[in-house]
Amino acid sequence: MKYKIGIDVGGTFTDFLLALENGTTQIYKVLSTPDDPSIGLMNGLEEMARDRKISIQGFVRDVDTIVHGTTVTTNAVLTYRGAKTGLLTTKGLRDTLEMRRGIREEQYNNRLTNVEPLVPRYLRHPIEERLDYKGEVITPIHESDVEDSIKLFTGEGIEAIAICLMNSFANPDHEEVAAKMIRERMPNAYLTISSTLLPSIRFYDRISTTVLNSYVGPILRSYLTSLLQRLKGIGFKGVLLIMQSNGGVISPENAIEKAAVTLLSGPAGGPVAGIAYTAVQGYRDCITVDMGGTSFDAALIKNRTPLVTTEGEINRLRLALPMLNIVTIGAGGGSIGWIDEGGLLRMGPQSAGAKPGPACYDLGGDLPTCTDADLLLGYLDKDYFAGGKIPLNEEKAVWAIREHIADKMKMDVLEAAAGMYHMINVNMAAGIREVSVKRGEDPREFPLVVAGGAGPNHACMIALELEIPVMIIPRESSIFCAAGMLMSDLQHDFVRTLVSPLEKLDLKKFHQFFAEMEKEALTLLKHEHVSKNRIQFIYSMDMRYVKQYHEVNVIISQEEIHRGKLESVTKKFHSEHNRLYGYSLEEIGTPIEVINLRLTCIGQTEKPKFLKMKHGGTDPFRAFKKKRKVYLPAQKRFRLVPVFDGDRLQYGNQIEGPAIVEQVNTTTFVSPEFSLLCDAYGSFTLYLKTRKKEFKGRVLS
């Protein structure tokens, strides 16, 4: 029996999806080990081996693929614990990391302080050189300045170096001269060259991304090298792939070279999984949400394609590599409740994490969290949390909420717990508005795909807040991102800047740049052992109306590339601009300007199969467990409700809310307004009772 494993390392839990070649899957969750994430990863593999009553060596011999999402680079940036980094840049531009784009991040916040650069000023060394916007040399590079930089960096014990010179996207020669000298004199230093990583216009975006890559590069290199050695030590001979923030996967060797592609990659598996789980019911659009122990991630998908941005940020630092447009807020099961200066109840963004964790974990935590509130409100069973592996201490939860919330607000403990539950639901609804309403999309028109260990407990209340009529909770919802990782393809993104009016586009350069990117892409995928029949290219252009500030990315066809069909490209741009912003300037003939050419190459991987279940009738009696008291928010009272074993629900089973559906790794609260129906693939569809006919037929078709 051969296996594939998806692994998502979160702030509280490390999630595993074990996929067997016959299409069946198994879920595993272990507590994360923040000091060394690979320990938690190995703990999960050992648990899988124990379940099969074989040694870990015997187990991994049958594992042919591991897809791993890692948070080590993200955590390094968030905590400012990356490598000691030096920067070489053009003389006069030493302070770009602090000057940024010269725009106030929060226009009306007079107390906002500037973000702390990852490289202190004394380690940003200026070099005498200059290229014009065409890449022609104005001032040759002074190699003596590079020598001075090397002396400084050597004396300071620099681990990583970033090279980013003005206009190097048009001519990389000066950067390559500096890089050659550094490689000769500092061969052990991690080196990032901006013209290799991101050869595109906008200097701040490029320098920030280059510095980020060097800052996290040695951290990722050390982690992946150690992980590969651990896996080799237990006899793993399969393929290890690393999740990227663009929703694709990459080999460890390429990930080490372009470490910044793993920043914020953890949540990227969610939208990929969302597409798969909604497609089987015929949906092309959806909103995915993932509520784990530490954070809440939301993403919008249109036409089975997640929204992508090249203007991402991490810890207020610009990351201009393509990444899925995911909104992340501090709202998870471990989010801490607290009272602000005005006496108002708040939830998060601080989290109790895995250790010490919520008060009810009884691991030393004494602060009230969302999980503590869920326990007191009856949504969680103290004897069945994580399938009984983590017994919950109700008395500790009562004490924490009373001490830090209830007494301060002069209310009883259950009233305070209900307030905590409501507040975190409101926070998450606001996160969904960020990816939908603020982008001109109505969330009521999208099915809500709910995931994460804590997500299904809060799904109904979030949906009611936003008036969303239907939700899909995958059976693997608790390890949603890990599942998405097994559904991801190998992916590489390339960019070339070609600034020109569209009507005067230099077609020779246009074809040349795309040909260069295709050649580079094929070389990478060849090293990753992808056959030609599994390779797909996606071509696109960043364009804007002349004098606009932001561009619109427009996908173009291979025919438009080779034949230079600019009229059809123009129509696509007007249409996309109108879709995004509600207007176009087609009628008045405003000229269009090309900024960047982009190529995404995809190497298709084998995906886990979806197995259909046999129809089990409408009555869920086989899954009934017991009844228990649960708090109903709309009625503001407790009521005895039926509790069902979610792992025993069968295709066609229907449950009328209010009810609780328990699985080993998550619990679903079905509020009185909703009904639940188990679909042919074991996922749970929740729909408003008032719209039963509309959604029931789709699930059972």
Secondary structure in CASP SS format (residue, H / E / C, confidence):
PFRMAT SS
TARGET T0000
AUTHOR 0000-0000-0000
METHOD secondary structure of the structure
MODEL  1
M C 1.00
K C 1.00
Y E 1.00
K E 1.00
I E 1.00
G E 1.00
I E 1.00
D E 1.00
V E 1.00
G C 1.00
G C 1.00
T C 1.00
F E 1.00
T E 1.00
D E 1.00
F E 1.00
L E 1.00
L E 1.00
A E 1.00
L E 1.00
E C 1.00
N C 1.00
G C 1.00
T C 1.00
T E 1.00
Q E 1.00
I E 1.00
Y E 1.00
K E 1.00
V E 1.00
L E 1.00
S C 1.00
T C 1.00
P C 1.00
D C 1.00
D C 1.00
P H 1.00
S H 1.00
I H 1.00
G H 1.00
L H 1.00
M H 1.00
N H 1.00
G H 1.00
L H 1.00
E H 1.00
E H 1.00
M H 1.00
A H 1.00
R H 1.00
D H 1.00
R C 1.00
K C 1.00
I C 1.00
S C 1.00
I H 1.00
Q H 1.00
G H 1.00
F H 1.00
V H 1.00
R C 1.00
D C 1.00
V E 1.00
D E 1.00
T E 1.00
I E 1.00
V E 1.00
H E 1.00
G E 1.00
T C 1.00
T C 1.00
V H 1.00
T H 1.00
T H 1.00
N H 1.00
A H 1.00
V H 1.00
L H 1.00
T C 1.00
Y C 1.00
R C 1.00
G C 1.00
A C 1.00
K C 1.00
T E 1.00
G E 1.00
L E 1.00
L E 1.00
T E 1.00
T E 1.00
K C 1.00
G C 1.00
L C 1.00
R C 1.00
D C 1.00
T H 1.00
L H 1.00
E H 1.00
M H 1.00
R C 1.00
R C 1.00
G C 1.00
I C 1.00
R C 1.00
E C 1.00
E C 1.00
Q C 1.00
Y C 1.00
N C 1.00
N C 1.00
R C 1.00
L C 1.00
T C 1.00
N C 1.00
V C 1.00
E C 1.00
P C 1.00
L C 1.00
V C 1.00
P C 1.00
R H 1.00
Y H 1.00
L H 1.00
R E 1.00
H E 1.00
P E 1.00
I E 1.00
E C 1.00
E C 1.00
R E 1.00
L E 1.00
D C 1.00
Y C 1.00
K C 1.00
G C 1.00
E C 1.00
V E 1.00
I E 1.00
T E 1.00
P C 1.00
I C 1.00
H C 1.00
E H 1.00
S H 1.00
D H 1.00
V H 1.00
E H 1.00
D H 1.00
S H 1.00
I H 1.00
K H 1.00
L H 1.00
F H 1.00
T H 1.00
G H 1.00
E H 1.00
G C 1.00
I C 1.00
E C 1.00
A E 1.00
I E 1.00
A E 1.00
I E 1.00
C E 1.00
L C 1.00
M C 1.00
N C 1.00
S C 1.00
F C 1.00
A C 1.00
N C 1.00
P C 1.00
D H 1.00
H H 1.00
E H 1.00
E H 1.00
V H 1.00
A H 1.00
A H 1.00
K H 1.00
M H 1.00
I H 1.00
R H 1.00
E H 1.00
R H 1.00
M C 1.00
P C 1.00
N C 1.00
A C 1.00
Y E 1.00
L E 1.00
T E 1.00
I E 1.00
S H 1.00
S H 1.00
T H 1.00
L H 1.00
L C 1.00
P C 1.00
S C 1.00
I C 1.00
R C 1.00
F H 1.00
Y H 1.00
D H 1.00
R H 1.00
I H 1.00
S H 1.00
T H 1.00
T H 1.00
V H 1.00
L H 1.00
N H 1.00
S H 1.00
Y H 1.00
V H 1.00
G H 1.00
P H 1.00
I H 1.00
L H 1.00
R H 1.00
S H 1.00
Y H 1.00
L H 1.00
T H 1.00
S H 1.00
L H 1.00
L H 1.00
Q H 1.00
R H 1.00
L H 1.00
K H 1.00
G H 1.00
I C 1.00
G C 1.00
F C 1.00
K C 1.00
G C 1.00
V E 1.00
L E 1.00
L E 1.00
I E 1.00
M E 1.00
Q C 1.00
S C 1.00
N C 1.00
G C 1.00
G C 1.00
V E 1.00
I E 1.00
S C 1.00
P H 1.00
E H 1.00
N H 1.00
A H 1.00
I H 1.00
E H 1.00
K C 1.00
A H 1.00
A H 1.00
V H 1.00
T H 1.00
L C 1.00
L C 1.00
S C 1.00
G H 1.00
P H 1.00
A H 1.00
G H 1.00
G H 1.00
P H 1.00
V H 1.00
A H 1.00
G H 1.00
I H 1.00
A H 1.00
Y H 1.00
T H 1.00
A H 1.00
V C 1.00
Q C 1.00
G C 1.00
Y C 1.00
R C 1.00
D C 1.00
C E 1.00
I E 1.00
T E 1.00
V E 1.00
D E 1.00
M E 1.00
G C 1.00
G C 1.00
T C 1.00
S C 1.00
F E 1.00
D E 1.00
A E 1.00
A E 1.00
L E 1.00
I E 1.00
K E 1.00
N C 1.00
R C 1.00
T E 1.00
P E 1.00
L C 1.00
V E 1.00
T E 1.00
T C 1.00
E C 1.00
G E 1.00
E E 1.00
I E 1.00
N C 1.00
R C 1.00
L E 1.00
R E 1.00
L E 1.00
A C 1.00
L C 1.00
P C 1.00
M E 1.00
L E 1.00
N C 1.00
I E 1.00
V E 1.00
T E 1.00
I E 1.00
G C 1.00
A C 1.00
G C 1.00
G C 1.00
G C 1.00
S E 1.00
I E 1.00
G E 1.00
W E 1.00
I E 1.00
D C 1.00
E C 1.00
G C 1.00
G C 1.00
L C 1.00
L E 1.00
R E 1.00
M E 1.00
G E 1.00
P E 1.00
Q E 1.00
S E 1.00
A C 1.00
G C 1.00
A C 1.00
K C 1.00
P C 1.00
G C 1.00
P C 1.00
A H 1.00
C H 1.00
Y H 1.00
D C 1.00
L C 1.00
G C 1.00
G C 1.00
D C 1.00
L C 1.00
P C 1.00
T E 1.00
C H 1.00
T H 1.00
D H 1.00
A H 1.00
D H 1.00
L H 1.00
L H 1.00
L C 1.00
G C 1.00
Y C 1.00
L C 1.00
D C 1.00
K C 1.00
D C 1.00
Y C 1.00
F H 1.00
A H 1.00
G H 1.00
G H 1.00
K C 1.00
I C 1.00
P C 1.00
L C 1.00
N C 1.00
E H 1.00
E H 1.00
K H 1.00
A H 1.00
V H 1.00
W H 1.00
A H 1.00
I H 1.00
R H 1.00
E H 1.00
H H 1.00
I H 1.00
A H 1.00
D H 1.00
K H 1.00
M H 1.00
K C 1.00
M C 1.00
D C 1.00
V H 1.00
L H 1.00
E H 1.00
A H 1.00
A H 1.00
A H 1.00
G H 1.00
M H 1.00
Y H 1.00
H H 1.00
M H 1.00
I H 1.00
N H 1.00
V H 1.00
N H 1.00
M H 1.00
A H 1.00
A H 1.00
G H 1.00
I H 1.00
R H 1.00
E H 1.00
V H 1.00
S C 1.00
V H 1.00
K H 1.00
R H 1.00
G C 1.00
E C 1.00
D C 1.00
P H 1.00
R H 1.00
E H 1.00
F C 1.00
P C 1.00
L E 1.00
V E 1.00
V E 1.00
A E 1.00
G C 1.00
G C 1.00
A C 1.00
G H 1.00
P H 1.00
N H 1.00
H H 1.00
A H 1.00
C H 1.00
M H 1.00
I H 1.00
A H 1.00
L H 1.00
E H 1.00
L H 1.00
E C 1.00
I C 1.00
P C 1.00
V E 1.00
M E 1.00
I E 1.00
I E 1.00
P C 1.00
R C 1.00
E C 1.00
S H 1.00
S H 1.00
I H 1.00
F H 1.00
C H 1.00
A H 1.00
A H 1.00
G H 1.00
M H 1.00
L H 1.00
M C 1.00
S C 1.00
D C 1.00
L E 1.00
Q E 1.00
H E 1.00
D E 1.00
F E 1.00
V E 1.00
R E 1.00
T E 1.00
L E 1.00
V E 1.00
S E 1.00
P E 1.00
L H 1.00
E H 1.00
K H 1.00
L C 1.00
D C 1.00
L H 1.00
K H 1.00
K H 1.00
F H 1.00
H H 1.00
Q H 1.00
F H 1.00
F H 1.00
A H 1.00
E H 1.00
M H 1.00
E H 1.00
K H 1.00
E H 1.00
A H 1.00
L H 1.00
T H 1.00
L H 1.00
L H 1.00
K H 1.00
H H 1.00
E C 1.00
H C 1.00
V C 1.00
S C 1.00
K H 1.00
N H 1.00
R H 1.00
I E 1.00
Q E 1.00
F E 1.00
I E 1.00
Y E 1.00
S E 1.00
M E 1.00
D E 1.00
M E 1.00
R E 1.00
Y E 1.00
V C 1.00
K C 1.00
Q C 1.00
Y C 1.00
H C 1.00
E C 1.00
V E 1.00
N E 1.00
V E 1.00
I E 1.00
I E 1.00
S C 1.00
Q H 1.00
E H 1.00
E H 1.00
I H 1.00
H H 1.00
R H 1.00
G C 1.00
K C 1.00
L H 1.00
E H 1.00
S H 1.00
V H 1.00
T H 1.00
K H 1.00
K H 1.00
F H 1.00
H H 1.00
S H 1.00
E H 1.00
H H 1.00
N H 1.00
R H 1.00
L H 1.00
Y H 1.00
G C 1.00
Y C 1.00
S C 1.00
L C 1.00
E C 1.00
E C 1.00
I C 1.00
G C 1.00
T C 1.00
P C 1.00
I E 1.00
E E 1.00
V E 1.00
I E 1.00
N E 1.00
L E 1.00
R E 1.00
L E 1.00
T E 1.00
C E 1.00
I E 1.00
G E 1.00
Q C 1.00
T C 1.00
E C 1.00
K C 1.00
P C 1.00
K C 1.00
F C 1.00
L C 1.00
K C 1.00
M C 1.00
K C 1.00
H E 1.00
G C 1.00
G C 1.00
T C 1.00
D C 1.00
P C 1.00
F H 1.00
R H 1.00
A H 1.00
F E 1.00
K E 1.00
K E 1.00
K E 1.00
R E 1.00
K E 1.00
V E 1.00
Y E 1.00
L E 1.00
P C 1.00
A C 1.00
Q C 1.00
K C 1.00
R E 1.00
F E 1.00
R E 1.00
L E 1.00
V E 1.00
P E 1.00
V E 1.00
F E 1.00
D E 1.00
G H 1.00
D H 1.00
R H 1.00
L C 1.00
Q C 1.00
Y E 1.00
G C 1.00
N C 1.00
Q E 1.00
I E 1.00
E E 1.00
G C 1.00
P C 1.00
A E 1.00
I E 1.00
V E 1.00
E E 1.00
Q C 1.00
V C 1.00
N C 1.00
T C 1.00
T E 1.00
T E 1.00
F E 1.00
V E 1.00
S C 1.00
P C 1.00
E C 1.00
F E 1.00
S E 1.00
L E 1.00
L E 1.00
C E 1.00
D C 1.00
A C 1.00
Y C 1.00
G C 1.00
S C 1.00
F E 1.00
T E 1.00
L E 1.00
Y E 1.00
L E 1.00
K H 1.00
T H 1.00
R H 1.00
K H 1.00
K H 1.00
E H 1.00
F H 1.00
K H 1.00
G H 1.00
R H 1.00
V H 1.00
L H 1.00
S C 1.00
END
